[in-house]
């Protein structure tokens, strides 16, 4: 099992309580984005495009902890932006642990190795390191050479110090199945607890729009990647969700499963869409028209049509296992997980027509002419100060390659 027994028991107990109480719209993981600023400008990211005055904003430790208490989800994913830049990140983590939350601390790991001294190994804390494949693919995805080696060194250090470490991998239509499988081998070799996978979601303001996956290519790609899986591979997903990615199970989105709190408040309906914000979690649950979202939603939102990402569908898979039919699906998915991949001629053709990796040179902003985005400013600053250490007031220095 890629998670502690105590975590699995906590989540199972929580879900059963919600079901016994008759609640439908309950959260599983709270997505906490305490800031949007980052020390990378990745080609598939839809967060760093905010103007600079927004990128300077922070969610205080007090507000972050109050939001987590209000939400009540047993797990919290701390994302961003790069959370290690946040001046109160240690207080936020310690406060969440005191609340009994299990934390997945999402980081690109550029600052992780030297920041580890701020934290103590704890079964409730796992560093979820952004790794989009082997060195070539990862460095191209994050638009900066040398990041893979820095992150790999940080992972090794964290594991050696006794921290729980997982990886978080987003795959785009340029992914090579064999190299992804080699990446799995390398992550297992360095000792990560488990790997999380997700097809890239098409952020409308991301600088590259031709890299995102549709549903057909997602199923073919994951069928190829996960077929004949090695026994040593450990994934931080339910077997049912992995079967969904392969196209063996059809799940709809559970958009309330991973609610997001950030500098604007509670985001409607999920962290991938920007349909407004509300002040309280109760208002989010009670006023959001949840039925509008997902492929089977009323008046289905076109932005949902190709989405198969974990934040919307992992909660569906987890919830499904608490029904008799869902438990059967889970057991079947577990039993058949390592079977060889059998692709149709159409799926083989889809994969054969995948583009090759194009490198970091393509990571340019798509801001309209005359309008400078936060991404533009960040990338200009990175280029101007490459090889230097620049410390801004109240922030950690940005590590240069």
C-alpha angles and dihedrals in degrees: 000000000000093000132054115271088238091059094048090048092048092052094044092049091048094050092047091052091052092050094047088050090053095240118155102176102056126140124238101184126018113217107216115192104181091177141000099216115109139179091228133056104210121196095233098043122117098184107065092062092086117113118263097259088060093045088057093058122102134191105233120236089245093055093042093054092044090052092050091050091048093049095048097202113151093226132049125197110202107206139145136112100330109322094201088070090062110104093217099042094116091055091048093052094045091048093051091050090053088053089056095248123150107228132210104192106202113208140154085224096228088124098026103094095058092037095057090089088069092064139054125220108261133167088234094057126073125170107223105202120204106236117162097187137294122344098280095046096041096048090048092049094052092040096234133096119232098027095112094058092046092050093045091053090050091050091052091048093048092048091048090052091053100256122144108246129188131170129233115208127185114195124206132191090274093065116127109214095214093050090047088055090050087052090054089053092051094049091051089049093056090051107250115168096228144335127241119207133192137168111242115264117222104248104194093219097045111122093236116052101170097067101069125108129242121208097261095051090043092058094044093046096049092043088056095043098045098037113115089007117197116250091233095060113105120196127193091223138086116260087241093060092049088050088052091054089052091051095248094117128035113220130175122219123272097204094180092055094086108029117188130225119187143144091303096048128249110357122223123254106340138335092264095061131055107213098139140285138260132200102235137039091233090056090050092054097040101043105035113101093227093175090068093068133074131042092286095041125127105269088000113230109241089222088068098053098091098028119122099149123146097244092067102032108033089068088053091051093049092048090048093060090064092067124074093241091043091051089054090050090050094050091046091049091049093050095047097040097105097044119127117267115257109190127189120236088255092053091048089052091049091054093043089058095052114127120243124245111282103196134236096295090085095062097107125142120255094211115145117263113283094014117105117204130203087256091057092050093046094049091047090051091048092051093046095050102035109146092022135094113237118187118192122199111282095002138101114251116262113245114230126210 
